[in-house]
Amino acid sequence: MQGNVTFDPLAFAEPVLKPEIAEILDLENGEFLDVATFISRRRYDRLVAERVSIRENLADRPRFGCALCATPVYLVASREKRFFFRHCREDGSCPSITRSALGRDEIRALKYEGQRESLAHRTIKERVIRSLASDPSNSEILSEKQWRSTRDPASRRQPDVQALTVFGRVAFEAQLSTTFLDVVAGRRSFYRDEGALLVWVMAGFDPDYRRMTTDDLLFSNNSNILVIDEETTALSEGSGTFYLRSHYRVPELFAGVIRDRWESKIIAFRDLTTSFESQTAWAFDYAGQSEKLFAKEKEEVQRRDNDLRERICAFWMLRNQHTPDPLSHEETWRSLTRELSDCGVTPPTNDRYDRAVTGLMNGVLSAREKRPIGWDFKHLIEVAHRICDGYPEHALAMGFALRLYGCDELIAAQDKSGKWAKRARSIRDGIRQGDQRYLPDQDTLPFLTFAFPEVGANVERFLSSRLARSDL
């Protein structure tokens, strides 16, 4: 494939089609993970930020290892921005071969025109120095000066530019297309340990044409890219304040779906928000705004679901069990089930009220209201017996509903003969022993979980624990 591939940040990431490492080991919890699934279930922007973190911690706290040889691995992107895992080292002992025989310098020489980039590199360094020097709040401005670690004299870096600023000591690095991820990760760790800040700057940015090296910086910097160009440099020199340009994503909520738009603005360096721990410097809080929108979306979904839930229950309590409902009621029910489908819930399959749903709604609603609903009984205990006789697949849901809605004392008072207590014990024993009659109805479980979330959650937990026990 020729040229650059620019991915929608909100789209799901894509794995390479035939990865050498098909399975990885989570070194923290010992869980094995399918690589294709791991990658394809993550949003592109989040996976890129995660890959920076994985690479940054590779030496001291590796997160993943190869499932075959347990060698630490890190996440790599192909030219098409499809992702795969690569060994941090290979000695021929693992059948998965993930590393090229070419070294980094050779790859760089093949892919990029170093001489042309060196001119661009010099230009942006000069702009950084001019911008810093124009602002009297900055001092000790140095270019290509070695920075020795205060903790380990053998450890050192040579940033493009360094200066003492309003944020303390800051190292400025010009981002180039040849900047490898391990270099980015190593420098972030170094300056974090120094209690200093690393700021990456670019000469320009086009959101519709982003290389992988740019995405690494973008998504690990709260979706902000900082640019120092000739316009911002001239503004800095004319105003006596260090300015730069920030390009950033702005999330917006449209019909329950979050989408992005790109914005940019010129901002004073001192007005950036910085974090030494995450080594970030940004003008717009994309992560914070996204969280607010997700919370708002969740509230709106909850409000919609609660409204539909109430209308379903209200409709059911008004329906006539014995005589055919008028056509308007039939249409109301079909409308409610269409709304259920829009919420991603499988509705009853029949045009007429489904038998299984009839028993489920009558039983759980009776427990909630502490009186018979849907059948001409006088007492709640009669509903409990009716469920066990005619709808044993809902006995478990009925039992949870009686407990959750506080019906124990009422049922005990109505059970004058003790027949229910004896029957309840028998059913519990049958359920524990795996009596197929009392297995919850999987077809109506999504409906139950939507209409009565607490009851459905208890039934699902029971099913999960039963499955776990069967696997032992």
N, C-alpha and C positions, 0 to 999 in steps of 0.2 A: 504494500500500500504506500502511495506517495503522499508527501505532505503531512500535515498535522491533523489529529483527530481531537475535536473539542467536545467533551461530554457535558450533558445537562447535569448540574450538581445534584439535582433532586432525583435523577433516574437511578435505578438499581445498577450496581456495578456488574461487570461481566467477567467471568473467568476465561482463561484460554481454553480451547476446546479439548486438548489432550495434555493435561499437566503431567510433568514428570513425577511430582509429589502429589498424589491424589488424596492423601489423608495426612493430617497433622495431629500432633499430641499436645494438648493443653498442659504445659509443664506445671501449672499451679494445682489443678484438680485431677490430673490424670485422665481426662476425658479425650477420646479420639473423635476428631471432627472431619467430616467430608469437606474437602477444599472447595469444590464447586458450590456446595450449599452455603458454606461459610461466606464466600464472596458474594454470591448472587442475592443473598438476603439482606445485604447492607446497601444503604444509599451511597452513591459515588462520593459525595463530599465527606461523609463520615468515614468511609473506608480509607480515603486518602489521609485524613487526619490520624486515623488509627495506624496506618502503615508508618507514618513518621514516628509515632510513639513506639511501635514495635522495633523499628530500626534504632531508635535512640537508646532503648534498654537492652539491646542485643548482647552487649559485652557483660553487663553486670547482672541483669535480671531478665534473661530471655523468656519470652512469653510462650512461644511455641517451639516444638521440635518436630523433626521428621518422624513419621509413624514407624518407619522401617529401621532407622538407625539412631533416633533420638538426638541427632545433631541439631543445634538451634537453627531455626530458619527465619527468614524475613520476607516481606511482601514486595514483589517486583511487578512493574507494569511493562507490557509490550508496547511496541510503537503504536498499536491500535488501541492502547489503553485498556487492554484485557489483563487481568491480574493472575499471578501465580506465585508460589513460594519457592525460595531458593535456599540451599544450604549456605551457612556462613563460611563453611570450608568443605572441601571434598578431597578425600585421599584414595578414592577408588573402592572403598569398602562397602558403599551403598549402591544398589543397582539404579537408583534415581540420579541421573546426571543433569545438573541444573546450571552449571557454570561454563562459560565460554573459555576457550583456551587463551583468548586475547586478554591482556591486562587493561586496566582503566585508561591508561594513557594511550594505548593503541586504539581502543574504542573511540576515545575522544578525537583522536587524529582522523579516524575514518569518518566520523559523523559531523564534525564541525570544522569550520575554517578558523583555526586558532588566531591567525594574525589579524583577521578582521575583528574578531571579538576583543582582542587586546586593545584595539583602538577605542572600541565602545566602552571597555572597562576603564581606560584612562579618562575618558570624557565624563563618565558618571562620578568617578572619584573626585575629579576637579570640581564638579557641581556640588558634591557633598561638602567639600572643604570650603568653597565660597559661601555656601548657605550657612554653615556653622560659624564661619568667621564674621559674618555680617551681624550676628546676634551677640551682644555683650554678655549674655547669661551663659555663654559657652566659653570654655577655656581649655588649655592644654590639648589643643588640636594637633594630632599626629597622623601622618600617613605612612603606611607600610612599616610601622614600628612594632617590634616584637613585644608581645604581652606574655610575661612569665607568670605562671600560676603562683599564688601566694601560699598554696597548700602543698604543691609538689613542684619544686624547682625544675624538674626534668620535663614537666608538661608546659607547653607554650603554644600560642597562636599568633598569627600576624594578620590582624584585621586590615581591611582596606583603609579605613579611617577610624580613629578613636578620639573621644573627647570627653571632657567633664561637662555634664549638662544638668538641667533641672532634675533629671532622673538619676543623677549620679554618673558613674562611669558607663559610657555606652560605646559599644563596638558597632560600626556600620560596615556592612558587607554588600557589595553590588552583586545582585543575582544575575547569573549568566546561564545560558542553556547547557553549559558544560558542568554545572554544579551538581555533583552526585549526591544522592540522598544520605550516604554515610557521612559525607562532609558536613551537610546541614545538621544532621543529628549530633555529630561529634562537637561541633561548635556550640550548639545550644547547651549541651551538657557542660562544656568547659566554662562558659560565661555564667551559667546558673551557679556552678560551684564557686565562682569568683564573687558572687553577689552582684554581678553586673548584668547589663541588658544587651542583648544582641538584636539589632534592627537590620532587616534586609530591605534594600531599596532596589528599584528598577528604573530604567531610563524611560519606559513607557509600558502600557498595558492595554491589551485588546481582549475583552471578555469572550469574544467569539473565536479567538485564536490563542489557545492556551496550551503550552507544552506541559508535559508531566512535571518537569522541574518547577514550573510556575504553580501548578496545582498543589504540589507539596508545600509550598510556602503559603499559598492562599488559604487552604483549608486547615492548616495548623496555626493560622494567625487570625482566627475568628472571622474568616472569609473577607479579610481586608488585604489589599496590596498597596504598598506605599511607593510612590513615584517621586523622583526628583528630576525635573526636566528644566529646560532653559527658562520657561515661564515662571516656575516656582522659584528658581534661583534668582532671577531678576527681581521678583517680588520681595524675596528675603533681603537682597542687597538694598533695595529702595526703601524698605520699611524698618530695617534693623531688627527684624524678627524672623527667626528660622521657620520657613513655611515648606510644606510638601503637599503632594496631592494623594488623596486616598481614594481608591476604587473599592467598592464593597457591594455585597448583595443585600437586598432589602426584601424580606419575606412578606407576602401578603396573602390574605385568606379570601378565596373566591369560591362560593358555593360549597364550603366545607373542604376545599382543596387548597393546600399551601403552594403558592408559586413564587418565583423570584423575579425581581427586576434589578438591573445594575444601576448604580448611581456613583457619582464621584464628586468630591469637593476638595478645595484647597483649605488646609487646616494648619494652624500653628503647631509646631512640634510639641510645645509645652502643653497643648490641649489634648494630646493623645491619651488614651487610657492604656496603662502598661501593667504587666504582671511579670515579675522576675521568676516566679515559680514555673509558669507556662512559657516564658520567654516570648511574650506577645506584646504588640503595640498596635492599637487600632483606633479608628475614628468612629465607627458604628458598631454597636453591640449586636451582631447578627444572632449569636447563640441566645442571648437574653430575649431578644424580640421573638425568636422562633419559639422559645419556651412559652412566652405569653400567648402566642397564637395557638399553639398546641393545647394549652390549658383552656383557652376560649373555645376552640373547636370541640374539646372534650365536654365542656359545659353545655354547648349547644346540642351535641349528640345526646347527652344525658337528658336534657330538657325534652328533646324530641321523643326519645325512647319512653320517658316517664309519661308523656302525654298520650302516646299510642297505647302504652300499657293500661293506663286508666280508662281509655275509651274501650279497649277490648273487654276489660272486666265489667265496665258499666253496661256494655251491650249484652254481655252474657247474663248478667243478673236480671235483665229486663225481658229476655227471650222466653217464649212459651214452650215448655218441654213437650206438651201433649198435642197441640194443634199446629198445623203448618203455619209458619210465619208468613206475613204478607211479603210480596215481592220486594217492597222497599227494604225490609229487613235482610232479605237475601243479598240485595245489592250492597247494603251497608257492610255485611260480612265480607263480601268479595273485595270491597274497597279496603277494608282493614287488612285482609291477607295480602293485597297488593302492596300496601305500605310495609308490611312485614318483609316482603321480598326485597323492597328497596333498602331495608335495614340489614340485608344479608341473612335473614332468618328464613329457614325453610318453613312455609306455611302448611296447614292441612291440605291434603291433595284433592279432596272431594269438593264439588260445588256445594253440596249439602254439608252440614256440620259433620266432621269426621268423628266416628265412634270413639276412637282413642282420645281425641281432644275433648269430647263430651264428658267422658269419665274423669279425665284429668282436671278440667275446669270445674266441674261440679264438686269434685272432692277437695281440691285445694282451696277454692273459694269458700266452701262450707267451713273449712277449718279457719280461714281468715276471718269470716264473719261470725263464727261460733254458732251457726244455725244452718239448717239444710238449705242448699241452693240447687235449683234445677230438678229436684225430685220432691214429691209430696210426702216427705217424712216429717215427723214431729221433733225428732231428736238428732243431734249430731252423731251419736253413736250408730244410728241406723245408716248414715252415710258411710261411716267407716266399714261396717259390715258389707254394704253394697259394693264398695270399691273392691274389697277382698274377694267377694263372690263373682262379680262380673268383670272386674278390671284388675286382676292380680298384678299385672305389669306396672300398675301405679301404686301398689301397696307401700313401696318404699317412699315414694314422694308424699303419700298421704301421712305416713308415720312422721316424716320430717316436718310436714306442715303442722300437724297437731302439736308437735313439740315447740316449733318456732313461734307459733301464734298463741302459745300458752293455754292449750286446751286440756292439759292433763287432769286437772281437778274436775273440770266439767265432764270429761269422759268417765272418770272414776265414779262421779256421783250418778251418772246415768247407767252405769254398768252394775245394776243391782244384783243380777244373777252371777256375775263374775265370768260370764261367757267371753266377753271381749278380752279381759286380761289373759285368760287361758289361750284364746286364739292369737293374741298379739305375741305371746311367748312362742307359740308354735311357728308363727310366720318368721319371727326373728331367727329361730333355730334353722328354719328352712333356707332363709337368705344366707346365713353363715355357711350352710352346707352346700350352697350353690344350686338350690332348687330353681330350675329353669323358669317355672311359672312366675317367679317373683323378680326375674331380671328386668331392670328398667327398660322401657321402650325407647330404643335408640332413635326411631323415626320422629318421636315427639319431644325428645330431649332438648333440641334447640328452641322449640316453642316454649317448653317449660322454663328453661333458663332465662328466656326473654321476659315472659309474663310474670314469673315469680323468681327473681334472681337468687334470693337466699335459699329457697327450696332447691332450685336447680343446681346451685353450687354445692350443696350437701350431697345430692345424688351423684354429681360428677366426681366429688372427692371419694365417695364410696366406690365408684367404678374404678377409679385410678388405684386405690389401695387394694382392691380385689385383683386387678391386673398385676400389680406389683407382687402380691402374694403368690399368684399363679406362676410367676417367673422364677420364684425361689427354688 
